[in-house]
Amino acid sequence: MKKLRKEDINQEVFDLYDDYAHNKLGRRQFIEKLSIYAIGGLTVPTLLSFIMPDYLNSILVPADDPRLYSDYITYPSPKGGGDIKGLLSYPNDAETQLPGIIVVHENRGLNPYIEDVGRRAAVEGFISLAPDALSPLGGYPGNDDDGRTMQRQRDKNEMLEDFIAAFNFLKSHEKCNGYIGVVGFCFGGWISNMMAVKLPDLKAAVPYYGRQPSAEETSSIKAPLLIHYAELDKRVNEGWANYETALKNNGIDYQVHFYPGVNHGFHNNSTPRFDEAAAALSWERTISFFKDKLK
């Protein structure tokens, strides 16, 4: 059988995976519904192996990249108890203090993709911190299914406080110049929006396909926003119209981009929802935005 391509897969399969990844379907239901599309020589195991993350072959900046210092640190969790573990990365050759970026994971903990994004940011000349909100429960368990289950055990507002604590940790770090932004994906997109709500001294926020704050919450935002959405992501996009109205009503500095023909998660290069062109363009915009705002 020829190698599967994204173009060979019905869009409804991606929609099913989105429901599964966001806890609207259990694994058994997901597989049962997926079996409808196991036709013409396709099997359920083949579809599963194709659509699930492949972290091993998707790392762009390896953990031992000689250009970087990249290692784990801990800082106290204000709400969850114990310490939060995070990956701290910055260029080895930095001779001055650097602007900082908090990198916020999806709804499954600090997996290899998010660690890689943290290192990608560091390669661009930033000091990045990618925390693991699952730390009070033992940390990312090594697979996304268990990670999602674990993350459901934590209160989202307590996790928000953990990421705010990451901002404070990074702001006081000797390698950081105090100018800090945040980028987050999915759940991390909501965290990015909410950090802009909660932190008047946040300098920039870049939510990727994240849920939006309420109109009342939006009125507190001071940071400029660069907002990325996927055209096919109806679940998240339905909140945009109200968010846009609130942003305009409050005179908030924002840019928004809808990437045509792509799915939620298009930046994540470990799954077939990845879209190379949209991911590259959005990341180029993100880095340019941070370089402009974090100074």
VMD Tcl script that draws the C-alpha trace (Angstrom):
set ca {
  {0.00 0.00 0.00}
  {1.29 3.47 -0.87}
  {2.30 5.81 1.92}
  {-0.61 7.80 3.31}
  {-0.71 11.52 2.67}
  {-2.79 14.17 4.38}
  {-4.66 14.66 1.11}
  {-5.82 11.03 1.21}
  {-7.68 11.51 4.50}
  {-11.27 12.69 4.76}
  {-11.61 16.01 6.60}
  {-14.06 14.34 8.97}
  {-11.19 12.20 10.29}
  {-9.35 15.36 11.32}
  {-12.55 16.67 12.92}
  {-12.89 13.40 14.84}
  {-9.31 13.66 16.04}
  {-9.95 17.22 17.17}
  {-12.95 16.03 19.22}
  {-10.84 13.24 20.69}
  {-7.88 15.51 21.45}
  {-10.19 17.93 23.24}
  {-11.96 15.32 25.34}
  {-15.27 15.32 23.50}
  {-14.77 11.65 22.60}
  {-13.28 8.82 24.63}
  {-10.71 6.56 22.97}
  {-13.22 3.76 22.38}
  {-15.73 6.14 20.77}
  {-12.96 7.69 18.69}
  {-11.86 4.32 17.33}
  {-15.43 3.23 16.67}
  {-16.15 6.38 14.67}
  {-12.76 6.18 12.94}
  {-13.62 2.69 11.68}
  {-16.20 4.22 9.33}
  {-13.30 5.63 7.32}
  {-11.28 2.39 7.29}
  {-12.22 1.52 3.71}
  {-10.45 0.82 0.45}
  {-7.53 -0.99 2.05}
  {-7.22 1.44 4.95}
  {-7.32 -0.13 8.41}
  {-8.05 1.49 11.74}
  {-4.48 0.83 13.00}
  {-3.13 2.48 9.83}
  {-5.32 5.55 10.36}
  {-4.38 5.69 14.04}
  {-0.65 5.48 13.38}
  {-0.95 8.17 10.73}
  {-2.95 10.69 12.72}
  {-1.24 10.34 16.12}
  {1.83 12.48 16.99}
  {5.24 11.37 15.76}
  {7.58 13.24 18.09}
  {10.68 11.19 17.29}
  {10.89 12.40 13.70}
  {9.59 15.94 14.07}
  {12.18 17.69 16.29}
  {13.68 20.72 14.52}
  {16.10 21.89 17.24}
  {17.54 18.92 19.16}
  {17.93 18.98 22.91}
  {21.72 18.97 22.59}
  {21.92 21.70 19.94}
  {25.37 23.25 20.46}
  {24.01 26.76 19.86}
  {21.93 26.63 23.03}
  {21.88 26.23 26.74}
  {18.72 24.20 27.33}
  {17.91 22.51 30.62}
  {15.14 22.05 33.15}
  {14.54 24.40 36.05}
  {11.90 24.51 38.76}
  {9.96 27.32 40.40}
  {7.24 27.25 43.07}
  {3.63 26.65 42.05}
  {1.43 29.26 43.76}
  {-1.69 27.09 43.53}
  {-0.94 23.51 42.59}
  {1.50 22.66 45.35}
  {5.17 21.81 44.98}
  {7.33 23.01 42.12}
  {6.69 23.53 38.44}
  {9.26 22.07 36.08}
  {10.09 24.02 32.94}
  {12.54 23.92 30.06}
  {14.75 27.03 30.05}
  {16.62 27.75 26.81}
  {18.80 30.57 25.51}
  {21.68 31.10 23.04}
  {25.08 30.05 24.33}
  {26.76 33.08 22.79}
  {24.47 35.72 24.32}
  {26.62 38.59 25.62}
  {23.73 40.78 26.82}
  {20.43 40.19 28.54}
  {17.72 38.80 26.29}
  {13.98 39.35 25.83}
  {11.94 36.48 27.19}
  {9.18 34.24 25.86}
  {6.91 31.96 27.88}
  {5.91 28.96 25.74}
  {2.61 27.37 26.80}
  {1.68 23.79 25.97}
  {-1.59 22.33 24.75}
  {-3.99 20.32 26.91}
  {-1.54 17.47 27.50}
  {1.51 18.82 29.29}
  {5.04 19.63 28.22}
  {5.48 17.20 25.35}
  {8.46 17.05 22.95}
  {6.82 19.37 20.41}
  {6.43 22.19 22.94}
  {9.96 21.69 24.23}
  {11.12 21.98 20.63}
  {9.16 25.22 20.20}
  {10.94 26.59 23.26}
  {14.30 25.81 21.68}
  {13.18 27.26 18.35}
  {12.44 30.53 20.14}
  {15.86 30.47 21.80}
  {17.62 29.97 18.47}
  {15.98 33.22 17.35}
  {17.70 35.15 20.14}
  {15.31 34.90 23.08}
  {15.43 33.31 26.49}
  {12.44 30.96 26.61}
  {10.72 29.10 29.40}
  {8.32 26.24 28.61}
  {6.63 25.15 31.87}
  {4.85 21.85 32.51}
  {1.51 22.47 34.25}
  {1.35 18.73 34.99}
  {4.30 19.04 37.39}
  {2.14 18.84 40.56}
  {0.83 15.50 39.25}
  {4.24 14.12 38.32}
  {4.79 15.86 35.00}
  {4.14 14.96 31.37}
  {3.77 11.17 31.42}
  {5.42 10.42 28.07}
  {2.28 10.15 25.96}
  {-0.50 12.55 25.08}
  {-3.45 10.32 26.02}
  {-2.36 10.08 29.64}
  {-1.28 13.72 29.55}
  {-4.79 14.84 28.60}
  {-6.26 12.71 31.37}
  {-3.89 14.22 33.89}
  {-4.47 17.79 32.77}
  {-8.24 17.38 33.27}
  {-7.45 16.82 36.96}
  {-6.14 20.35 37.32}
  {-8.18 23.54 37.49}
  {-7.47 25.76 34.47}
  {-7.30 28.92 36.57}
  {-4.76 27.34 38.92}
  {-2.69 26.42 35.87}
  {-3.00 30.01 34.68}
  {-1.45 31.11 37.98}
  {1.42 28.68 37.39}
  {2.16 30.30 34.03}
  {1.94 33.77 35.57}
  {4.51 32.53 38.11}
  {6.70 31.47 35.15}
  {6.49 35.04 33.85}
  {7.67 36.35 37.22}
  {10.47 33.78 37.39}
  {11.71 34.66 33.92}
  {11.44 38.40 34.51}
  {13.86 38.15 37.44}
  {16.30 35.80 35.67}
  {19.79 37.23 35.25}
  {19.78 36.44 31.52}
  {16.46 38.22 30.88}
  {16.09 41.96 30.18}
  {12.59 42.03 31.68}
  {10.70 42.35 28.39}
  {8.57 39.24 28.14}
  {5.94 37.85 25.77}
  {3.96 34.65 25.65}
  {3.09 32.22 22.88}
  {0.72 29.31 23.40}
  {-1.13 26.67 21.44}
  {-4.74 25.48 21.93}
  {-5.10 25.46 25.75}
  {-1.90 27.51 25.65}
  {-3.64 29.96 23.34}
  {-6.27 30.54 26.03}
  {-3.49 30.93 28.62}
  {-1.78 33.47 26.34}
  {-4.98 35.48 26.06}
  {-5.54 35.31 29.81}
  {-1.96 36.27 30.67}
  {-2.58 39.40 28.60}
  {-5.70 39.98 30.72}
  {-3.93 39.42 34.03}
  {-0.49 40.94 33.46}
  {-0.35 44.68 32.69}
  {3.42 44.48 32.17}
  {3.29 41.65 29.62}
  {4.78 43.08 26.44}
  {3.23 40.82 23.79}
  {0.93 37.81 23.48}
  {0.63 35.35 20.59}
  {-2.28 32.92 20.99}
  {-2.49 30.13 18.43}
  {-6.07 28.85 17.99}
  {-6.93 29.64 21.60}
  {-10.24 30.23 23.34}
  {-11.04 33.88 23.89}
  {-11.57 35.90 27.08}
  {-14.91 37.47 27.90}
  {-15.63 41.06 26.88}
  {-15.14 42.16 30.48}
  {-11.80 40.36 30.73}
  {-10.69 41.75 27.37}
  {-11.07 45.30 28.66}
  {-8.05 44.72 30.95}
  {-5.62 43.81 28.15}
  {-2.64 46.14 27.75}
  {-0.30 43.96 25.65}
  {-0.39 43.96 21.86}
  {-1.73 40.72 20.41}
  {-0.84 38.65 17.37}
  {-3.63 36.11 16.94}
  {-3.45 32.99 14.74}
  {-6.49 30.94 13.71}
  {-7.04 27.96 11.42}
  {-9.83 28.41 8.88}
  {-11.27 24.92 9.47}
  {-11.27 25.24 13.28}
  {-14.97 25.97 13.79}
  {-14.85 25.04 17.48}
  {-12.46 27.87 18.41}
  {-13.30 30.32 15.66}
  {-16.91 30.70 16.80}
  {-15.65 32.93 19.62}
  {-13.73 35.32 17.38}
  {-16.52 37.75 16.44}
  {-17.25 38.69 20.06}
  {-13.54 38.88 20.86}
  {-12.89 41.15 17.89}
  {-15.72 43.45 18.98}
  {-14.30 43.67 22.51}
  {-10.78 44.33 21.21}
  {-12.03 47.14 18.98}
  {-14.26 48.63 21.65}
  {-11.31 48.83 24.02}
  {-8.80 50.16 21.49}
  {-6.46 47.20 21.96}
  {-3.54 46.78 19.57}
  {-4.06 43.49 17.74}
  {-3.35 41.67 14.50}
  {-5.25 38.56 13.44}
  {-4.54 36.00 10.74}
  {-6.78 33.21 9.51}
  {-4.82 30.55 7.63}
  {-6.92 29.17 4.76}
  {-7.66 25.48 4.40}
  {-5.86 24.37 7.57}
  {-6.91 22.60 10.77}
  {-6.58 23.38 14.45}
  {-3.04 22.42 15.40}
  {-1.54 23.39 12.05}
  {1.69 24.58 13.70}
  {2.34 21.21 15.36}
  {4.64 19.38 12.95}
  {4.31 16.06 14.77}
  {0.80 15.32 13.44}
  {-0.77 15.32 9.94}
  {-2.81 18.39 10.88}
  {0.49 20.21 10.37}
  {0.55 22.60 7.43}
  {4.10 23.51 6.47}
  {3.30 26.77 4.70}
  {0.94 28.10 7.38}
  {3.26 27.00 10.19}
  {6.28 28.67 8.61}
  {4.43 31.91 7.86}
  {2.82 32.10 11.30}
  {6.15 31.45 13.05}
  {7.92 34.06 10.92}
  {5.21 36.54 11.91}
  {5.49 35.49 15.55}
  {9.24 35.98 15.75}
  {9.04 39.33 13.94}
  {6.29 40.45 16.30}
  {8.32 39.52 19.38}
  {11.44 41.22 18.02}
  {9.40 44.36 17.48}
  {7.51 44.37 20.80}
  {10.03 42.98 23.29}
  {12.34 45.97 23.44}
}
mol new
graphics top color blue
foreach p $ca { graphics top sphere $p radius 0.5 }
foreach p [lrange $ca 0 end-1] q [lrange $ca 1 end] { graphics top cylinder $p $q radius 0.2 }
display resetview
